[in-house]
Amino acid sequence: MSLLPFFTWCENSGLGSTIRSSPWMFPILEVVHLLALAVIGGAVLMINLRMFGLGLNRQPLREVAADTRPFLIGSLLMMIASGLLLFVSEAIKCYYHGAFWFKMAFLLLAIVFTFTVQRGVIARADSKNIGPMALKLVGLVSLILWTGVGVAGRWIGFS
């Protein structure tokens, strides 16, 4: 089953046409999307650097995660909202662009990993039930996944 009819419908929708025909809507949405990416990148980096033992070592990992969670969730929601609007304005381009599919795969994996595996490891980390190598491995996987989202997103924009 091809998704092309759905992508065509998205691009030909009134919303897609409006964004495409406006000289300012796409650039503004892109800026919002990139700012949200920067914020989520900062939140992810803070948590993962703490997992590597490279900063904020006086704070329990659970506390660092709790402090960054509003930024992580808020920027993720902003990225998804702005990303959907960007998508409807050029859905057919996305359909044929390999980087779009890589980005969606990395995004899905990063979200699932962050809110399941990483969250579970963080919950047990301060009780010494998780060794330092396991923390570093989880941090590394998280960094790889979220970096993949960002790199694939830039690949869409610059190719």
N, C-alpha and C positions, 0 to 999 in steps of 0.2 A: 504494500500500500504506500503510495507516494504522498508526501506532505506538501507537494508543490501547489495543489489547489488551495490549501489552507494559507500558505505563504502568499499566494497571489491575492487571495481575499483580503489578507491583512494589509498588504501594500495598497490595494485599490480601495480600502475603506476610507471613509471621510476623514478619519483621524490621520491616517497615513498620508493622504493627499494634502491635508492642511499643514502638516509638519514639513513635508517636502516643498510646498509652494511658499512657505514663509522664509524670508531671508534670515530671520533671527532664531526661530524655534530650534532647529537642529543644533546650531552652535551653543545655544544656552543649555539644551539638554545634555550635550556632550560635556560641557564644563561641569554641570551638576554630577554627571556620571563619573567623571575623572576625580572630582573632589571627594566623592563618596569612596572611590577606589583608594585614594590617598589615606582617608581616615581608617578604612578597614585594614589597609596595609599596616598602618601604625599600630592598631589594636592587635593584629595577628603577630606582628614583629615583637611587641612588648611581651606577649604571652610566651612566644617561642624562645625569645632570648632568655627569659626567666627559666624556661624548661631546660635550656642549655647551660644554665648557671652563669650566664654572662651579664647579669644585671638584676637589680631589685632583689638581691639575695636576702635582705633582712626581712622582706615581706613574704608571708606564706604564698605559695603558688595560687591557692584558692582565692586569696584576697586580691592578687593581681588580676586573676580571671574575672572576679566579681566587679572590680573597678573598670575593666575594659569592656565588659559585656554590653553596657548600653551603647557604646560607640560601635562595637562589632555589629550588634543587631540593627541599630539605627542606620548605619551606613549600608548594611546589606539590604535593608528594605528600600533605601534611597537608590541604590544601584539597580535593584530589580525593577523598581518603578520607572526610572529614567531609561534603563536598558530596554524595557518593553516598548516605550515610546520611540526610542531610536530604531528598534527593530521594525515596527510597523511602517516606518518611513522608507525602509530599504530592505524589506523582507526577501524579495527575490534575489537580491545580491547576496544576502546571508545564506539562502538556500544553496547556492552554488559555490559558496566560499568554505573551503575546508577548515579555515581557522574558526569560523563560527561554530562548527560542530565540535572542534577541540575545546573551545571555550565553554560550551554548554556541558560537555562531559566533565571537564575540570571543575566547573562551578557546582554541578551536582555532587561530584565526589567530595569536593572541599566542604560543602555544606553538611553532607551526611557525616563525613569524618569529624568535622569540628563539633557537631552537636551530639555525636554518639561516642566515638572512641576517645577523642581528646577530652571531652567533658568528663567521661568516666575516669580517665587516668588522672585528671586534675582533682577530682573528688577524692581519690585515694592517695594522691601523692604526698600530702602532708602527714599522713599517718605512717609513712615509711613502708607502705605495702608495695610501692613501686620503686624499682631501682633507678639509679641515675642513667643507665644506658637505655632503659625503656623510655624514660622521659625524653632523652635526646632523640631517640628514634621517632617518637610521636611528634616531637617538634619539627624534625626534619621532614617527615611526610607532610605535615601541615604546611610548612614553607614551600615545599615543592608544588603542592596542589594549588595554593593561592597564587604563587608566582605563575603557574601555568594559566590561571584565569587572566591575570594581567597581561602576560606576554601574548596570549592568543587574542585578547581584546585589541591590543595595539596592532597586531598583525592584520586584523580585520580593517582597522582604520588606515593603515599605511600601504595596503596592497590592493 
